[in-house]
Amino acid sequence: MIFNCLGCGVSISSNRHNCPYCKKNNAESITMLTGKTAVQEKTQWRERVKGTILSYVLR
């Protein structure tokens, strides 16, 4: 879903919690719009690489 950033007003995706232009955290507004809780990007990345060679290299 595309929405306007509360900091600068530029249209960004709801998949990005931080605005790439003004760096404002929009996690609360994304939660209100979509009804989903925000998951930390680093946690998502660790779950995605779990069981691969990267999980052993990056310990």
DSSP file (Angstrom, degrees, kcal/mol; ACC not computed):
  #  RESIDUE AA STRUCTURE BP1 BP2  ACC     N-H-->O    O-->H-N    N-H-->O    O-->H-N    TCO  KAPPA ALPHA  PHI   PSI    X-CA   Y-CA   Z-CA
    1    1 A M              0   0    0      0, 0.0    13,-2.3     0, 0.0     2,-0.4   0.000 360.0 360.0 360.0 139.7    0.0    0.0    0.0
    2    2 A I  E     +A   13   0A   0     11,-0.2     2,-0.3    12,-0.1    11,-0.2  -0.839 360.0 163.1-100.0 134.4    1.3    3.5   -0.8
    3    3 A F  E     -A   12   0A   0      9,-2.6     9,-3.0    -2,-0.4     2,-0.4  -0.939  39.9 -97.2-143.3 166.9    0.8    6.3    1.7
    4    4 A N  E     -A   11   0A   0     -2,-0.3     7,-0.2     7,-0.2     6,-0.1  -0.718  40.4-114.1 -89.6 134.4    2.2    9.8    2.3
    5    5 A C     >  -     0   0    0      5,-2.4     4,-1.0    -2,-0.4    -1,-0.1  -0.378  14.8-138.9 -63.8 140.7    5.0   10.2    4.8
    6    6 A L  T  4 S+     0   0    0      1,-0.2    -1,-0.1     2,-0.1    19,-0.0   0.708  98.7  49.2 -75.1 -19.5    3.9   12.2    7.9
    7    7 A G  T  4 S+     0   0    0      3,-0.1    -1,-0.2    17,-0.1    18,-0.0   0.925 132.4   4.2 -85.2 -48.7    7.3   14.0    7.9
    8    8 A C  T  4 S-     0   0    0      2,-0.2    -2,-0.1    16,-0.1    -1,-0.0   0.594  88.6-122.7-117.6 -15.7    7.8   15.2    4.4
    9    9 A G     <  +     0   0    0     -4,-1.0     2,-0.2     1,-0.3    -3,-0.1   0.521  60.3 141.7  86.8   5.4    4.6   14.2    2.5
   10   10 A V        -     0   0    0     -6,-0.1    -5,-2.4     1,-0.1     2,-0.3  -0.578  58.9-107.4 -80.8 143.4    6.3   12.1   -0.2
   11   11 A S  E     +A    4   0A   0     -7,-0.2     2,-0.3    -2,-0.2    -7,-0.2  -0.567  49.6 166.3 -72.7 126.5    4.5    8.9   -1.3
   12   12 A I  E     -A    3   0A   0     -9,-3.0    -9,-2.6    -2,-0.3     2,-0.2  -0.890  37.4 -94.9-135.7 166.6    6.2    5.7    0.1
   13   13 A S  E >   -A    2   0A   0     -2,-0.3     3,-1.1   -11,-0.2   -11,-0.2  -0.484  24.6-127.9 -80.7 151.5    5.4    2.1    0.4
   14   14 A S  T 3  S+     0   0    0    -13,-2.3    -1,-0.1     1,-0.2   -12,-0.1   0.559 104.8  72.9 -75.9  -6.6    4.0    0.6    3.6
   15   15 A N  T 3  S+     0   0    0    -14,-0.2     2,-0.6     1,-0.1    -1,-0.2   0.666  85.8  74.0 -77.5 -16.4    6.7   -2.0    3.5
   16   16 A R    <   -     0   0    0     -3,-1.1    10,-0.1     1,-0.2    -1,-0.1  -0.878  59.6-172.6-101.6 118.4    9.3    0.7    4.5
   17   17 A H  S    S+     0   0    0     -2,-0.6     9,-3.5     1,-0.1     2,-0.4   0.830  75.2  52.2 -79.3 -32.0    9.0    1.7    8.1
   18   18 A N  B    S-B   25   0B   0      7,-0.2     7,-0.2     8,-0.1    -1,-0.1  -0.887  92.2-117.4-106.0 136.0   11.5    4.6    7.7
   19   19 A C     >  -     0   0    0      5,-2.3     4,-1.5    -2,-0.4    -2,-0.1  -0.522  15.5-144.6 -68.7 130.6   11.1    7.2    5.0
   20   20 A P  T  4 S+     0   0    0      0, 0.0    -1,-0.1     0, 0.0    -8,-0.0   0.666  95.8  44.6 -71.3 -13.9   14.0    7.1    2.6
   21   21 A Y  T  4 S+     0   0    0      3,-0.1    -2,-0.0   -11,-0.1    -3,-0.0   0.899 131.4  13.0 -95.8 -51.7   13.9   10.9    2.2
   22   22 A C  T  4 S-     0   0    0      2,-0.1    -3,-0.0     0, 0.0    -1,-0.0   0.493  90.8-129.7-107.6  -4.3   13.4   12.4    5.6
   23   23 A K     <  +     0   0    0     -4,-1.5     2,-0.2     1,-0.2    -5,-0.0   0.649  51.0 155.6  65.9  19.4   14.3    9.2    7.7
   24   24 A K        -     0   0    0      1,-0.1    -5,-2.3    -6,-0.1     2,-0.6  -0.565  47.0-120.7 -76.8 139.6   11.1    9.6    9.8
   25   25 A N  B     +B   18   0B   0     -2,-0.2    -7,-0.2    -7,-0.2     3,-0.2  -0.724  31.3 177.7 -82.1 118.9    9.8    6.4   11.4
   26   26 A N     >  +     0   0    0     -9,-3.5     4,-2.0    -2,-0.6     5,-0.2   0.014  40.1 120.2-108.8  24.6    6.2    5.8   10.2
   27   27 A A  H  > S+     0   0    0      1,-0.2     4,-2.1   -10,-0.2    -1,-0.2   0.865  73.3  51.9 -61.7 -38.8    5.6    2.5   12.0
   28   28 A E  H  > S+     0   0    0     -3,-0.2     4,-2.0     1,-0.2    -1,-0.2   0.916 110.9  46.2 -66.6 -42.1    2.6    3.7   14.0
   29   29 A S  H  > S+     0   0    0      2,-0.2     4,-2.3     1,-0.2    -1,-0.2   0.855 111.3  52.6 -70.0 -33.1    0.8    5.0   10.9
   30   30 A I  H  X S+     0   0    0     -4,-2.0     4,-2.7     2,-0.2     5,-0.5   0.897 108.4  51.5 -66.1 -40.1    1.5    1.8    9.0
   31   31 A T  H  X S+     0   0    0     -4,-2.1     4,-1.9     1,-0.2    -2,-0.2   0.900 111.5  47.2 -63.0 -41.2    0.0   -0.2   11.9
   32   32 A M  H  < S+     0   0    0     -4,-2.0    -2,-0.2     2,-0.2    -1,-0.2   0.907 116.1  44.2 -66.5 -41.4   -3.1    2.0   11.8
   33   33 A L  H  < S+     0   0    0     -4,-2.3    -2,-0.2     1,-0.1    -1,-0.2   0.925 127.5  25.0 -71.0 -45.7   -3.5    1.7    8.1
   34   34 A T  H  < S-     0   0    0     -4,-2.7    -3,-0.2     2,-0.2    -2,-0.2   0.732  91.8-131.0 -95.7 -24.1   -2.8   -2.0    7.6
   35   35 A G     <  +     0   0    0     -4,-1.9     2,-0.3    -5,-0.5    -4,-0.1   0.518  69.2 118.9  83.3   4.7   -3.8   -3.4   11.0
   36   36 A K        -     0   0    0     -6,-0.4    -1,-0.3    -5,-0.0    -2,-0.2  -0.807  66.8-118.0-104.0 145.2   -0.5   -5.4   11.1
   37   37 A T        -     0   0    0     -2,-0.3     2,-0.3    -3,-0.1    -9,-0.1  -0.534  35.8-104.7 -78.6 149.3    2.1   -4.9   13.8
   38   38 A A        -     0   0    0     -2,-0.2     2,-0.4   -11,-0.1    -1,-0.1  -0.565  30.5-155.6 -77.4 132.4    5.5   -3.7   12.6
   39   39 A V        -     0   0    0     -2,-0.3     5,-0.0    -3,-0.0    -3,-0.0  -0.905  28.8-105.0-107.0 135.3    8.3   -6.4   12.5
   40   40 A Q     >  -     0   0    0     -2,-0.4     4,-2.1     1,-0.1     5,-0.2  -0.317  22.5-133.3 -59.7 138.4   11.9   -5.2   12.8
   41   41 A E  H  > S+     0   0    0      1,-0.2     4,-2.2     2,-0.2    -1,-0.1   0.862 106.0  53.6 -63.7 -36.3   13.6   -5.4    9.4
   42   42 A K  H  > S+     0   0    0      2,-0.2     4,-2.3     1,-0.2    -1,-0.2   0.882 108.0  50.2 -67.1 -37.3   16.7   -7.1   10.9
   43   43 A T  H  > S+     0   0    0      2,-0.2     4,-2.1     1,-0.2    -2,-0.2   0.906 110.0  50.4 -65.9 -41.7   14.5   -9.8   12.5
   44   44 A Q  H  X S+     0   0    0     -4,-2.1     4,-1.8     1,-0.2    -2,-0.2   0.912 110.9  49.6 -60.5 -42.9   12.8  -10.4    9.1
   45   45 A W  H  X S+     0   0    0     -4,-2.2     4,-1.8     1,-0.2    -2,-0.2   0.905 109.3  50.9 -65.4 -42.1   16.2  -10.7    7.4
   46   46 A R  H  X S+     0   0    0     -4,-2.3     4,-0.7     1,-0.2    -1,-0.2   0.890 110.2  49.8 -63.6 -39.0   17.5  -13.2   10.0
   47   47 A E  H  < S+     0   0    0     -4,-2.1     3,-0.4     1,-0.2    -1,-0.2   0.865 109.6  52.4 -65.6 -35.4   14.4  -15.3    9.6
   48   48 A R  H  < S+     0   0    0     -4,-1.8    -2,-0.2     1,-0.2    -1,-0.2   0.858 115.2  39.0 -70.2 -35.5   14.8  -15.3    5.8
   49   49 A V  H >< S+     0   0    0     -4,-1.8     3,-2.1    -5,-0.1     6,-0.6   0.407  83.7 128.3 -97.1   3.2   18.5  -16.4    5.9
   50   50 A K  T 3< S+     0   0    0     -4,-0.7     3,-0.1    -3,-0.4    -3,-0.0  -0.384  77.5  17.1 -61.1 130.4   18.0  -18.9    8.8
   51   51 A G  T 3  S+     0   0    0      1,-0.4    -1,-0.3    -2,-0.1     2,-0.2   0.407 105.0 105.9  88.9  -1.8   19.4  -22.3    7.7
   52   52 A T  S X> S-     0   0    0     -3,-2.1     3,-0.9     1,-0.1     4,-0.6  -0.495  89.4 -97.9-100.8 176.6   21.5  -20.9    4.9
   53   53 A I  H >> S+     0   0    0      1,-0.2     4,-1.7     2,-0.2     3,-0.7   0.798 119.3  65.6 -65.1 -28.4   25.3  -20.4    4.7
   54   54 A L  H 3> S+     0   0    0      1,-0.2     4,-2.3     2,-0.2    -1,-0.2   0.829  92.6  60.8 -64.3 -31.0   24.8  -16.7    5.6
   55   55 A S  H <4 S+     0   0    0     -3,-0.9    -1,-0.2    -6,-0.6    -2,-0.2   0.818 109.7  42.1 -67.3 -28.3   23.5  -17.6    9.1
   56   56 A Y  H X< S+     0   0    0     -3,-0.7     3,-0.6    -4,-0.6    -1,-0.2   0.807 114.8  49.6 -85.0 -31.7   26.8  -19.4    9.8
   57   57 A V  H 3< S+     0   0    0     -4,-1.7    -2,-0.2     1,-0.2    -3,-0.2   0.874 109.6  50.3 -73.5 -38.2   29.0  -16.7    8.3
   58   58 A L  T 3<        0   0    0     -4,-2.3    -1,-0.2     1,-0.2    -2,-0.1   0.176 360.0 360.0 -92.6  17.4   27.4  -13.7   10.1
   59   59 A R    <         0   0    0     -3,-0.6    -1,-0.2    -5,-0.1    -2,-0.1   0.502 360.0 360.0 -68.7 360.0   27.5  -15.1   13.7
